[in-house]
């Protein structure tokens, strides 16, 4: 298993992530919801099809700090993806 770093980005303390559902599942447990959100956003603005499962989060760092603690990273990915699409539609 490869070592993944701990996220140190300030988005860990963004109140936006407080509304995400709690998650204590298996694969994406403890993944950084902020990094997952950014990945979803990146995929949408670059025309990459939306992931259908949390395996897309395999290479994002872990985090249990601030507002991303125990939050569903795959839900964050989906929110980032949908937000990017909504911006594109509004433009």
N, C-alpha and C positions, 0 to 999 in steps of 0.2 A: 504494500500500500504506500502510495506517495504521500509525503508530508505536505499539507496545505497550511499556509500561514494563517495567522489571526488577523482579521480586518482591523485596521487602525483609522479608517476614514471617519470624518465627522458625521457622515450620514447615520451612523449607529445611534446618534442621539436626536435624530429628526422625529418630531412628534407625528409625522405622517404615518409612521410604522406602528404607532400605538393601536390603530384601528384594525390591523391584520389579525386574523384568527390565531389562536394559540396552536402550536404543533409540537408534539412530542413523539412523532413517528420514528421511522428508521433511517432510510437513506439520506434525506436532506436535513435531518435533525442537526441543529446547531449551525447550519449554514447561515451566512450573513444575509438577512433579508434586504438590506440596502444594496449590496452587490447584486443580488438576484433581481431587484427592481431595475437597476442600471442595465443588466444583461437583457432583460425583456425589452426595455426601451431601445437599446442598441439593435436588437434583432428586428424590431418593427421598423425603425427608420432606415434600416439597410435592406429591407425586403426579405429577410430570412423568415421562413415559415415558423409560426408559433409552435413551441415544443408541446408535446402531448403528455409528457410526464416529467418528473423531477430529476431524471438522469441528466438533463441539461445543466444542472447545478454542480456537476461532478468537480469542476475545476475552480469554483469560487471559494474564497476563504471562509473560515469559520468565524463566528462572533456570538458572544453571549453578553454583550455590553449594551447598556442603555435601552432604547425602545425596540431594538431588534431581538432582545432576549426572549427565547421560547416562541418566536413568531414563525408563521408558515412561510418559508422562503419561496416555495413554488407559487403561492398566492401572490407574493410580492412580484415575482417574475411576471405573472399574468397581468397584474395591475400596471406594471411598467410598460408592458406591450400594448395594452389597451389605451393607456394615456397617450403614448406616442401616436397611435392610430387616430385618436380623437383630435390631436393637434393637426395632423395631416389633413383630416377631413374639414377642419375649420378654416384652413388656409386657402 
